Amino acid sequence: MADAGRSAFEVGRGVIRNDETHFTHFSNWRVAEREGRIAGALNGYVIPAPTSPAAPSAEVVRALNELKAMAAGTWYIAAAAIYPEHQGKGFGKSLLAEAEAIARAAGKDRLTLMVGSFNARAHGLYRQTGFREWDRRPFSAFPGSDEPGEWILMVKDLT
């Protein structure tokens, strides 16, 4: 999306600031703070139902796209992270509770997210807060990525 003279960072920053229709828009983020400093953040949105058959995707994202298609219509947590020095202090649980409240307010009866099988700590947190495994797909490793494993689609029923 970057044209001559613009970096990918600049394009991304512009989307976050200005494109209200994009899932990365700042309105879709929640930030946890401690003593005026960012402790972590969560990004979420409703996954739209597909309007046409999915276009073929690269192998590295095929599994993710398949799982996201299963989660269409749910309030989806696309990204969640807590800085290491703030982990284990309740920030993750607090952000997940806020995501649940947002999903309910949006009239959604399911909250979904994906976690890598290699991220045991996050997987444990999600299970502890009421998520269950829905499905999984192999993770296609690529240079600079996480270790091999599986993508796990998790769901929490809100009814």
Phi, psi and chi 1 to 4 in degrees:
 res  aa     phi    psi   chi1   chi2   chi3   chi4
   1 MET       -  -15.5  -69.9  174.5   47.7      -
   2 ALA   -79.3  127.9      -      -      -      -
   3 ASP   -95.3  177.9   34.8   22.5      -      -
   4 ALA   -51.5  130.0      -      -      -      -
   5 GLY    87.8   -2.3      -      -      -      -
   6 ARG  -120.9  135.2  -71.5 -178.2   58.8 -154.5
   7 SER   -87.0  163.3   69.6      -      -      -
   8 ALA   -60.3  -34.8      -      -      -      -
   9 PHE   -60.2  -45.8  176.6   80.3      -      -
  10 GLU   -62.8  -40.3  -70.1  170.4  -51.4      -
  11 VAL   -63.4  -48.0  171.0      -      -      -
  12 GLY   -60.2  -43.4      -      -      -      -
  13 ARG   -61.0  -40.0 -177.7  174.9   57.5 -165.3
  14 GLY   -64.6  -40.4      -      -      -      -
  15 VAL   -64.1  -47.6  169.2      -      -      -
  16 ILE   -59.3  -39.9  -71.0  169.6      -      -
  17 ARG   -78.6  -37.6  -72.5 -179.4  173.6  171.0
  18 ASN  -118.0  -23.1  -55.4  -48.8      -      -
  19 ASP   -96.3   91.8 -172.4  -10.4      -      -
  20 GLU   -63.7  -17.4  -65.6  177.6   15.3      -
  21 THR   -87.2  -11.7   65.3      -      -      -
  22 HIS   -89.9  140.8 -160.4  -84.1      -      -
  23 PHE   -62.6  -21.6   71.4   90.9      -      -
  24 THR   -86.3   -1.1   61.8      -      -      -
  25 HIS   -53.4  145.0 -174.6 -100.3      -      -
  26 PHE   -58.4  -23.8   72.2   86.0      -      -
  27 SER   -68.5  -15.6   62.4      -      -      -
  28 ASN   -95.9   10.0  -66.6  -33.9      -      -
  29 TRP  -109.9  145.7  -75.3   90.2      -      -
  30 ARG  -124.9  137.8  -62.5  -61.5  179.3  -95.1
  31 VAL  -119.8  135.3  175.7      -      -      -
  32 ALA   -97.8  134.5      -      -      -      -
  33 GLU  -124.2  152.0  -67.3 -178.0   66.1      -
  34 ARG  -139.3  119.6 -178.4  173.5 -173.0 -159.1
  35 GLU    52.5   43.7  -61.7  173.8   -1.5      -
  36 GLY    77.3    5.9      -      -      -      -
  37 ARG  -117.6  146.4  -61.2 -172.5   62.3  166.1
  38 ILE   -68.9  128.8  -66.3  174.8      -      -
  39 ALA  -100.9  -27.5      -      -      -      -
  40 GLY   175.3 -178.5      -      -      -      -
  41 ALA  -156.7  163.4      -      -      -      -
  42 LEU  -141.3  136.7  178.4  143.0      -      -
  43 ASN  -119.1  132.3  169.2  -97.3      -      -
  44 GLY  -152.7  161.5      -      -      -      -
  45 TYR  -167.6  169.4   59.3   97.5      -      -
  46 VAL   -83.6  126.3  174.9      -      -      -
  47 ILE   -75.7  120.3  -65.4 -178.1      -      -
  48 PRO   -70.2  152.0   21.4  -26.0      -      -
  49 ALA   -69.5  141.1      -      -      -      -
  50 PRO   -60.8  139.1  -12.6   20.9      -      -
  51 THR   -98.0  -13.4   55.2      -      -      -
  52 SER  -153.4  166.5   59.9      -      -      -
  53 PRO   -56.3  141.1  -21.1   29.9      -      -
  54 ALA   -64.0  137.4      -      -      -      -
  55 ALA   -72.7  150.1      -      -      -      -
  56 PRO   -56.6  140.1  -17.9   27.0      -      -
  57 SER  -121.0  161.9   56.0      -      -      -
  58 ALA   -62.6  148.6      -      -      -      -
  59 GLU   -52.8  -38.3 -177.8   64.1   32.3      -
  60 VAL   -64.4  -24.5   72.6      -      -      -
  61 VAL  -115.0   -1.1  -65.4      -      -      -
  62 ARG   -57.7  -47.9 -174.3  169.6  -66.1  127.9
  63 ALA   -61.8  -42.9      -      -      -      -
  64 LEU   -60.9  -44.8  -71.9  170.9      -      -
  65 ASN   -64.4  -37.9  -71.0  -18.5      -      -
  66 GLU   -62.7  -45.5  -70.9  172.8    1.5      -
  67 LEU   -67.6  -39.6  -67.7  170.4      -      -
  68 LYS   -64.3  -35.9  -77.9  175.1   93.9  172.1
  69 ALA   -63.0  -36.8      -      -      -      -
  70 MET   -63.2  -32.7  -70.7  177.8   62.8      -
  71 ALA   -89.8    6.6      -      -      -      -
  72 ALA   -53.1  136.1      -      -      -      -
  73 GLY    90.8   -8.6      -      -      -      -
  74 THR   -93.4  163.3   67.6      -      -      -
  75 TRP   -85.8  116.9 -155.6   87.8      -      -
  76 TYR  -108.9  128.0  176.2   69.5      -      -
  77 ILE   -87.6  106.8  -62.4  171.2      -      -
  78 ALA   -82.2  -31.9      -      -      -      -
  79 ALA  -151.9  138.6      -      -      -      -
  80 ALA  -149.5  130.6      -      -      -      -
  81 ALA  -154.9  141.9      -      -      -      -
  82 ILE  -123.4  131.8  -55.2  -63.5      -      -
  83 TYR   -56.2  142.4  -78.0  114.2      -      -
  84 PRO   -51.2  -40.2  -27.1   34.7      -      -
  85 GLU   -70.2  -10.6   63.9  -90.1   23.6      -
  86 HIS  -110.8   -0.2  -62.9  -65.7      -      -
  87 GLN   -70.6  149.6  -68.8  176.9    3.4      -
  88 GLY    79.8   12.1      -      -      -      -
  89 LYS  -116.8   12.4  -62.1  177.0 -178.2  168.2
  90 GLY    93.4   -2.6      -      -      -      -
  91 PHE   -66.1  -41.3  -67.3  106.9      -      -
  92 GLY   -62.4  -46.2      -      -      -      -
  93 LYS   -61.7  -39.2  -72.9  179.8 -177.2  175.8
  94 SER   -64.7  -44.2  177.6      -      -      -
  95 LEU   -66.0  -37.8  -74.2  170.9      -      -
  96 LEU   -66.2  -38.2  -69.7  171.4      -      -
  97 ALA   -64.7  -38.5      -      -      -      -
  98 GLU   -66.8  -39.5 -171.2  165.1  -10.0      -
  99 ALA   -61.2  -40.9      -      -      -      -
 100 GLU   -62.6  -43.6 -176.0  174.8  -29.5      -
 101 ALA   -62.8  -40.4      -      -      -      -
 102 ILE   -65.5  -43.0  -66.5  166.5      -      -
 103 ALA   -61.0  -44.7      -      -      -      -
 104 ARG   -62.5  -43.7  -72.1  179.5 -171.0  -82.6
 105 ALA   -63.0  -28.6      -      -      -      -
 106 ALA   -84.5    1.7      -      -      -      -
 107 GLY    79.2   20.3      -      -      -      -
 108 LYS   -95.5  141.6  -62.2  -59.0  170.1 -173.9
 109 ASP  -105.5    5.1   61.6   -3.4      -      -
 110 ARG  -140.9  141.6  -70.6  178.0  136.5 -175.4
 111 LEU  -117.0  131.4 -173.1   60.4      -      -
 112 THR  -129.2  161.5   55.4      -      -      -
 113 LEU  -163.3  166.3   57.0   82.1      -      -
 114 MET  -121.5  143.4  -87.1 -171.8  -98.8      -
 115 VAL  -139.0  145.4   63.0      -      -      -
 116 GLY   -78.6  142.3      -      -      -      -
 117 SER   -60.5  -21.7   60.1      -      -      -
 118 PHE   -78.6   -6.5   43.2   81.1      -      -
 119 ASN  -106.7   71.0 -168.2  -14.4      -      -
 120 ALA   -61.2  -36.5      -      -      -      -
 121 ARG   -65.5  -47.1 -172.2  168.1 -176.6  176.9
 122 ALA   -65.9  -42.5      -      -      -      -
 123 HIS   -57.1  -42.8 -170.8 -122.1      -      -
 124 GLY   -63.9  -41.7      -      -      -      -
 125 LEU   -61.1  -45.1  170.8   65.4      -      -
 126 TYR   -63.5  -43.3  -58.3  141.4      -      -
 127 ARG   -62.6  -42.0  -75.0 -164.8  -24.3 -117.5
 128 GLN   -63.0  -29.4 -177.2 -176.8   37.6      -
 129 THR   -96.7   15.0   55.2      -      -      -
 130 GLY   102.1    2.9      -      -      -      -
 131 PHE   -81.1  150.1  -74.6   84.3      -      -
 132 ARG  -129.2  157.6   63.5  178.2  167.4   77.3
 133 GLU   -70.8  134.0 -175.8  175.5  -36.5      -
 134 TRP  -103.7  -47.4 -173.8   -3.7      -      -
 135 ASP  -163.8  170.7 -155.6  -11.3      -      -
 136 ARG  -149.3  157.0   54.2  173.5   66.8 -152.2
 137 ARG  -141.3  153.4  -63.7  -78.5 -170.7  -77.7
 138 PRO   -62.0  142.9  -17.4   27.0      -      -
 139 PHE   -91.2  123.5  170.9   75.0      -      -
 140 SER   -89.8  105.4  -62.4      -      -      -
 141 ALA   -68.2  151.9      -      -      -      -
 142 PHE  -144.1  162.3   55.2   91.4      -      -
 143 PRO   -54.5  124.7  -25.4   34.6      -      -
 144 GLY    89.4    0.5      -      -      -      -
 145 SER   -87.9 -179.8   71.6      -      -      -
 146 ASP   -67.1  170.9  -70.1  -51.8      -      -
 147 GLU   -66.6  158.8   58.6 -170.1   79.1      -
 148 PRO   -60.7  154.9  -19.7   29.8      -      -
 149 GLY   169.7 -140.5      -      -      -      -
 150 GLU  -134.4  151.1  -66.5 -180.0  -61.5      -
 151 TRP   -86.7  132.1  -74.0  117.5      -      -
 152 ILE  -114.8  119.1  -56.3  167.6      -      -
 153 LEU   -86.0  122.7  175.2   62.1      -      -
 154 MET  -114.8  150.2  -59.5 -171.3   79.6      -
 155 VAL  -136.5  146.7   61.5      -      -      -
 156 LYS  -127.4  118.9 -178.6  173.6 -176.9  176.1
 157 ASP   -77.6  132.5  -66.5  -51.0      -      -
 158 LEU  -105.6    9.3  -56.3  178.2      -      -
 159 THR   -88.8      -   53.8      -      -      -
